[in-house]
């Protein structure tokens, strides 16, 4: 129930989605402020009836068959108003009498509680518009609190929300996920879902969305969405950001329930959730935690489930276990892992693999797989080890691609130069003396170093 001041009340009115519905409920609010309480209730009911029909008309224009049939009845009743006003009135009254049940049962605009709230508004509207219905000589005198309650319920239960709720909204959500135009970054996914669903959404639909998305990840409940796991995870993050309390309450319960007694394939998929919210690990039952720990300790490289299992890197208890298993991967398997999951726990091994390159092409490939993914998290000691390794391994410094790759590394880690300048000086001096005496091959790196003011005199 709304308990704010008039400014907050006005802000609530402004949150109404449809311009015309906003104008109608604004009239109710104006009457409330003027203490014209019966008029306020009548105006609130007009806003509700208009908004329901407007929403159904919107669905009709989008091709919904049930909506088309309902709107055809409305339009037919309006059309005969001139030729047969009595019949038109009967038809429109019949439509009004069933409007709430249609909005609740057929189109799912209203929850069970919303329906009860709107039925109370409808009953009080009758008492306001038809005083004889009160059954005594006294006019119906609604209190300010009752009027405010009706207006708030009308807005929060109906007027704020788009016409898609319930199962229809879940289907629309799924269809959006399947479109090639669905956003591909967390920021754009969050903005998209906020605009289309999450900004004004009923708590029941939030819960249903969370449960449905968790089932997609864990149970693969929607075969069409296989391969869309990353998008689904970003949707979960978007919901968590917009509705954190609701997400925590629902996800805590559902993660535990859906993972309980799961087989290993499902538990591997559960691990994907750790990248959406690390708390999912603590929400698992003890038995599931034990099973996942064993899966990680005994993991054998498999491209099919690597992304899912590698998500355990988000969990402190599981990270060292997975790193120990990854140490036994082949170089090719590490390439795949490190490119997709450049966690700091792999840095030392990745640098070691690069420093031991045994061919020119291998050195170039190892830089892209073992060094490039970690550039944003390197510390000075890592740069010193990498550059020293390149300086002492001819398969690295003599590789054609190394010239551009080391210049790129220098540029991207320039913020560390106060601690790494000497190793870059030693590297440039070495390759110049041994491999690039005429200064043709490493000119890009040399120019960047000179610009940074660290080129040694002996290289000039």
N, C-alpha and C positions, 0 to 999 in steps of 0.2 A: 504494500500500500504506500502510495506517495505521501511523504510527510514534509516536503520542502516548502520553501517560500514561493511567492508569486513569480519571481524571476525564474525559478526552477520549473514552475508550472508552465510558463511560457515556452521554456526550452523544450519541455516534453511535447507541447503542441507542435513545435517546429520540427520535431522528429518524425512527424507523420509523412509517410512515403508519397502519397498521391496529393497533388495540389488541391484538387476539389475536395477531397476528404479532409484535408487540412483546413480548408475554409469553413466547412461545416462544423468540425469539432472546435474550430476557433470561435464560431458563433456561440457554441455551448459554453466555452470558457469565458467569453465576454458576458454572457448572461449570469454565469456563476459569480463573476466579480461584481456584477450589479445586484446580486442577491435575488435575481429572477430565477429561482430554483426550478420551478416547474418548466419554464421555457428552456432552461439549460438541459434538463433531462430529455425533453422532446427533441431538441437539436442534436443531442448525443445519439439518440436512436436513429435519426435521419442520417447522421454521419456513418453509423454502422451499416444500415441498409444500403446506402449508396456505395460504400466501400466494398461490401461483399459482391454486389452486382458488378461493380467496376472490375474487381479481380476476376470474376468468372468471365466477363467480356474479354479481358486481356488473354485469358487462357484460350478462349474461343478463337481469337485472332491468331493464336499460335498453333491452332489445329486440333485442340482437344475436343474429342467427339462429344463427351458428356456436357462440356461447357457450351458447345455449339447448340445442342438440343435445348438446354436451359435458356440461353439467350434468345433462341427462336421463340420460346413461349413468352418471354418478357416483351420482345418486339411486337409479337402478334397482339398481346393485350393492349399495348400502347397504340397500335395502328387502328384498332376499332373504337378508340376513344371518341372520335367525331361522329361516326355512324351509329354507334351503340354505346353511349357512355355508361349505362347501367351494367351492361355485360363486361365492359372494360374494367369497371371498378371491382366487380366480382373476381375477375381473373387476377387483377393486381393484388387484391386482398389475399387471395389464395396463395399467390407467390410469396407475399410478405409473411404469411402465417407459417410457411415451411422453410423460410430463408435460413434460419439458424440451423435447422436439422440438415439442410443441404450443405451449408458451409462446414458443418462438423463432420457429418458422415460421408458425404460424397467427395468433397474437395479438400477436407482435412485442414481448413484454415484455422479451426478452433480445436483446442484440446478439450477434454472432458470438463476441466475446471473453467476454461474460457466459456464453454457453452453455458454452464450454470450462471456465470457472471452476466452474460448477455441476456439470458432468460430473465434474470432479475431486472435488468435495465428495461426489457420489453414490458414486463409487468408494471413497473413504475411509470413507464411512458403512458400506458393505458390509464393509470390513475390520474396522470397529469392532463391528458387530452380529453378524457371522458370522466368528469368528476362523479357522475352517477355510479360509476363502478365501485366507489369506495363504500357504498352501502350505508352511509349515514349523512347527516346534514352538514358535516364538516368537510371543507376542502382538504384534499391531500396536501400536507405541508412537509415536504422533504427537508431534511436537515442539510446544512452546508457540507458536513462530512459525507453524507450519502451521495450528494451530487458530485463531490470531488472524486469519490470512489468510482462512480459510474464512468466519469470522463477518463480517469486514469486506466481503468480496466479496458475501456474501449480502445485506447491508444496502445497500451502495452500488449494486449491480447490479440489485436487485429490490425489496427491502422498503421502501425510501424512496419509491418512485415510484408514481404513480397507474396505473390499469390501461390508460390510453390512451397508447400510444407509436406510433412509426412512422407509416405512412400514415393509420392511424385517427386519430391525434392531429392530423395536419395537416387532415384533413377536419373534425374537431371544432372546431379553431381557426377554420377558414373559416366554419363554421356560426355560431360565436359572433359573428364580425364582421358577419354578415348580420342579426343580431337587433336589433330596435329598442331593446332594453335594454342594448346594448353601451355602455360608459362613453364620455363625451364630453370629458373633460379628461385631461391627461397624468398627473396624480396618480392619478385613479381607474382609468385604463387600467393603469398600473403596478401598482397594488394588486390589481386584478382578475387580471392575468396572473400575478403572483407567487403568488397564492393557488391559481389553477387549473392553472398549467403550470410556471412558472419556478423556483419555490423548490426543487423536487426534480425535476430534468429531466436526462436523459442528454445528454452532449455531442453525440452524433450527432443527436439531435432538435433541439438548439439550432442546429447547423449547417444542418439541413434547413429549419427555420423561417426563418432569415435568408435563405437562398437563395430560398425560396418567396416571401417578402415582397418581396424585391428584384425578383423576376420580375413580381410584381403591379404594381409601380410602373413598371418600365422596359418590360417586354414586354406588359403587360396580359394576363398569362397566365390570369387568372380573370375572364372577362367579367362574372360576377355581382358582382364587387367594384369595377367601375367606378363612380366616384362616392364610393368609400370610401377614397380615397387618404390623407386626413387621419388616419383611424383607423389605417391601415396604417403611416403614418409614426410615430404614437405607439407602436405595437407595437414598431417597430424601436428607438425610444428606450428603451422599457421593457426590452428584451432587452439593450441596451447598458449600461444601469444595473445590471442583475442579473448579467450575465456579460460584463464589459468586455473581458477578454483574448480570450475566444472570439469575441466580436463583431468585434473588431479584426482578428483573423486571418482570419476567414471573409469579412467584408465587404470587406476590402482586395482579396482575390482575386476575389470575385464581381463587385464594382462594375467592376473593370477588364475582366473577361471579358465581362460582359453588355453593356457599352457599346461594346466594340471593334467597329468596322465598322458601327455603328448608323447608321440614317438620322436626319434632323433631328427627326422627330416623337419618336423614342425619346430622343434627346439632350435635348430639351426636358423630357421626363419625368424624365430622370436628374437634372436640376437640382432637382427636388423634394427629393432626398436631402440637399441642402446644409442644409436646415432640420433634418434629423434628426441630421446629423453633418457639420460643415464639412470634416472630413478627407477626405470623399468626393471633393472636388476634387483633392486630391493623389494619390488612389488611381487616378484616371483616367489612361489612357495619353496621351502627348503629342499624338497625332493627335486624340483626343477633346477635349482641352482647347482645341486650336486651333479645332476646329469649333464648340464651345460659345461661344467668344469671338466668333466671327463671327456666330453667331445673335444674341447680345446686342447687338453693334454695329449690326446691321441690323434690329432688332426693330420690327415694326409692331403697334400695339395690336390685341389679339384677346382677347375675354373668355374664349374657350375654353381658351387656354393661358396666360393672364396669371398665374395663381397659380403655375404651374410655372416659368415664365421669371423671374418676380419673385423667386423663391427665390435667384437669383444675387446678391441683395443681401447674402447672408451671406458672400460671398467678396470679399476686399479688391481683388483684381485686376479683378473684374467690376463692382463697385458703381458706380464713376464712369462706366463705359461705359453702364450701364443708365440712370443718372440723366440722362446726356446725351440719350439717346433719349426719356426721359419728358418732358424739357423741351419737346419738340415735340408732345406730346399735346394734344388739345382739353381744355377745362375739364371737360367731362363725363367724358372718359377719365381725367383726373387724379383726379376724384372717386372713381371706382371703384378706382383704384390706391392712393390714399392711405388710404382707409378699410380696405382689405384688407391693406396693407403699409406701415404708418406708420413708415418708416425715417427716421432723422435727416437723411439726405442730401436729403430732400424738404422739410424744414421751411421754408427761406427762400422757396422757390417757393410753398408752400402759403400762407404768410402774405401774400405779395405778391398772390396770387389773391384772398384774402379782403379785403385792404385796398382792392382795386379793384372791389368789388361795385358793380353798376350799378342795382340795384333792391332794394326791401325784401325780397321773397321770396327773391331771389337771395342777399342777405346772410345770411339765416337758413339757407339750404341750404348756403352755402359754409362757414359756421361748423361745421356738422355734418360736412361732408366734409373740410375743410381744417384746422380747428383742434382739434376734439374728439379725433380719433385720436391727436394728438401731445401731449396735455396732460401725460402722465406724464413726458415727456422734455424739456419746455421748460426753457430757461435764462432768467435774468432779462432778457437782451437781447431774447429772443423776446417775452416778455410786454410789454416796453416798446414794441416795434414794433407788436404787435397792438393794444394799447390806444390808442396814438397814431393808428393807422390808423382805428380806430373813432371816435375823437374828431374827426377831420377829414373824415370821410365821412358826410354826412347820410343816405345810403341805408342805412348801418349803424345809426347811433345812433337813427334815427327808426323803425326796424323794430320791430314789436311784440315779436317773438321775441328781439330783442337783449337786452332787459331781463333775462330769465331766463338767457340764454346767458352774458352777461358776469358776472352774479352767480355762476353756476356756475364760470366760469373763475377768478374771484377766490377762491372757496372752495377749489378744487382746487389752486391755486398759492399758498396762504397761506404756505407755507414759504419763499417768495421775497420776502415783503413788505419785508424790510429793504432790498432793492435795487429794489423796484418801487412802493413806497408813493406816491412823488411823481407817477408817471404816472397812478395811479388817482385821486389827488386832482384832477389837472388834468382828467381825463375827467369826473368827477362834477360838477365846477364848470362845465364847458362845457355839458353836457347840461341841467343845471339852469337855467342862464342862458338858453339858446336854446330849449329844448324842454320843460322840466319845471319851470316857475317855481313851480307850486303844490305840487311835490314828490310828485305822485301816481304817476308812472310808474316811477321808479327807486328806490322805497322799499326793495325787497329788497336791492339792492346797497348803498344808503345804510346800512341797518341793520347789514349785515355789516361795512361799513367802520367805523362807529361802534363796534361791538363790538370790532373789531381796534384801535381807538384811533388811526385815521389820518384821520378825517373833518375837512376844513378848516373853519375857523370861518365862512367866507363862505357855506357850504352850509347851516349850521344854521338 
